[in-house]
Amino acid sequence: MEAHNRKHSVGDTTLHTCHPCRRTVPYRIYAVIHTCGILALMYHHVNSLLTADTTLITSLLLLSDVILAFMWATSAFLRFNPVHRSEYPEIYAAKPKEEFPKLDVFICTADPYKEPPMMVVNTALSAMAFDYPSDKVSVYVSDDGGSSLTLFALMEAAKFSKHWLPYCKNNNIQDRSPEVYFSSKSHTWDDEADNLKMLYEDMKSRVEHVVDSGKVETEYITCDHFRGVFDLWTHKFTRQEHPTIIQVLQNSETGMGHTGKYIVPNLIYVSREKSKVSPHHFKAGALNTLLRVSGVITNSPVILTLDCDMYSNDPTTPVRALCYLTDPKIKSGLGYVQFPQKFQGVSKNDIYACEYKRLFDINMIGFDGIMGPNYVGTGCFFNRRVFYGPPSNMILAEIDEHNPNRIADKSIEAKDVLELAHNVAGCNYEHNTNWGSKMGFRYGSLVEDYYTGYRLHCEGWRSVFCSPKRPAFCGDVPKSLIDVVSQQKRWAIGLLEVSISRYSPLTYGVKSMGLLMGVSYCQYAYWAFWAIPLIVYGLLPQLAILYGVSVFPKPSDPWFWLCIFLFFGAYAQDLIDFVLEGGTYRGWWNDQRMWMIRGFTSFFFGFIEFTLKTLNLSTHGFNLTSKANEDDEQSKRYEKEIFDFGPSSSMFLPLTATAVLNLFAFVWGICGIFIWGERLVLELMLASFAAVNCLPVYEAMMLRKDAGKLPKRVSLSAGILTFALIVLGYFFLK
């Protein structure tokens, strides 16, 4: 009956439906049982602390288990009411085109060598080719590197778009990134496609030549209209010090496809003013500049933010988002619609867990059942109004042009419009304004996406998670472990900046959003704290084996079975989540192994760097993750699922030392089990579990000779550190 009613309502006017996951009730029942088990374990620890002599060991175990219990509670809150949604874009698409709202697309890039211009071009072209009224789409590319190479690439993209966009729409092409389309072997080519491919390869060749040479030669600038803008790149022009550059590369009012029948979208290049004496707030600052510039030029009510490597994989995506954003029942309080990040070229079993299935799928449906998913930085459609204060109390901007409800009716190339756009992109414009604090994307954390979404939810905005079968956006994954852990170290630092602040989810978040949502946000905010239990359980029981000291209950003790239940229960629930949301068993194993690796690398070093910065002993900045193509050998190792540790890095030292210690403890425990009997069974189980997880580390240390192996310096240093830990263990355990 429920399904019938749902189908009937869809047939009338309903644009989307929502239904709870079937596993919700069993999860709630298990949460009660698991909570009772945790409380019993805490009682055991406290009782041991009061009666046992090994105070330090018991205290470390208690601290670790308190953190593990808290993190499990955050995941249990996310499992409280997970939901799945379906939307019906074909119903919305049947509306007259005049009813479609205008759409501004924001694409951010910052370095033409780490983020190749051709990658930016493909992302921009895929967004320009949406199945959407072209005269209502404006694509803004923020170039925070202020590179003439990127501007040149976008000029070439503007010319190519006049051929590419009509071809896509005439032939209903789904892959609207030219690189993806022309690289696919599943298409059959005709003369038009062959000619288009030649045009694309010619454009690609010119752009890559300019990037390789490092400058834009005069003969490559084929349009006199744009020739003058390159004069701005003088000897005084640097990444850190340069004026505002805003260039309209394509105007939908005058730009037509090569057939003369198709209007092409607006394409606008923006490089905000930079000064060494003014803070620029990294990506959040760039996005706020785009908010203001677009507000002056087009002021579209809907905004899409995209990373420069996340091309559109489904041309109907904006219409899917509108199924929610235009629903009169929810639109007044709906701040944004978040699509999951999906990736191409992922290895068969995702050895580095770069799909972030827990982050982009499992947790998202949990958030969606409470107040909505957090913002993940890309693939997100915003209601422009969301950036101007709470739903019930709009904050007035400093100029009328930034009223989110204003209709921009002037030409985008009008002199006064462009003058004001240059003004609002100035590096001093935000002084004594609400930008970054109460308006726009929020400043104060390296993870501006998490922080902005969190603050919007605290203001009372809701969000929606939209996950269609065909991925809406796709990007590339890093193929080196050092790239993965370095990126996540930056995330860990940024999340700590939020968690240890006046806006902590545990205090401010719970007060503003309620207990469920506030604690759920802690799942990310306290990521770095995972390092504590991982280090304790990765070292203490193993040292105990080497000295024949028992730190866990024996199998004959009922507490032993409680530990077994909590360990396997949590892992089994995690596995069920992973598989039911489309993952594989091998993928899950790699995912939990990477969780351990992050604990000894990203989380550990992120915690240290944040602490040093807090004590004013060091500073950290925004380190851009390279998205350039890796070398062939590295790609081959990734396809074969062989870990690539990259260049020598101290980040792998704790991980390698822990791996060596666990191997020693495992071998020693197997030899001594006949002497100790059941006394160290739990310790040996833990050491064996860690050793199996560390197989790629052992292989990289001893068996491999390729460039991706662990450097000898790291292996030698790890051996010395392991010896020091064993000696140190003597004073704690003997």
Buried (B, 14 or more C-beta within 10 A) or exposed (E): EEEEEBEEEBEEEBBBBEEEBEBBEEBEEBBEEBBEBBEBBBEBBEEBBEEEEBEEBBEBBBBBBBBBBBBBBBBBBBBBBBBBBBBBBEBBBEEEEEEBBBBBBBBBBBBBBBBBBBBBBBBBBBBBBBBBBBBBBBBBBBBBBBBBBBBBBBBBBBBBBBBBBBBBBEEEBBBBBBBBBBEEEEEEEEEEBEEBBEBBEEBBEBBBEBBEEEEBEEEBBEEEEBEEBBEBBEEEBEEEBBBBBBBBBBBBEEBBBBEEEBBBBBBBBBBBBBBEEBEBBBBBBBBBBBBBBBBBBBBBBBBBBBBBBBBBBBBBBBBBBBBBBBBEEEEEBBBBBBBBBBBEEBBEBBBBBBBBBBBBBBBBBBBBBBBBBBBBBBBBBBBBBBBBBBBEEEEEBBEEBBBBEBEBEEBBBEEEBBEBBBBBBBBEBBEEBBBBEBBBBBBBBBBBBBBBBBBBBBBBBBBBBBBBEEBBBBBBBBBBBBBBBBBBBBBBBBBBBBBBBEBBBBEBBBEBBEEBBBBBBBBBBBBBBBBBBBBBBBBBBBBBBBEBBBBBBBEEBEBBEBBBBBBEBBEEBBBBBBEEBEBBEEBBBBBBBBBBBBBBBBBBBBBBBBBEBEEEEEEBEBEBBBBEEBEEEBBBBBEEBBBBBBEBBEBBBBBBBBBBBBBBBBEBBEEBBEEBEEBBBBBBBBBBBBBEBBEBBBBBBEEBEEBBBBBEEBBEBBBEBBEEBBEEBEEBBE
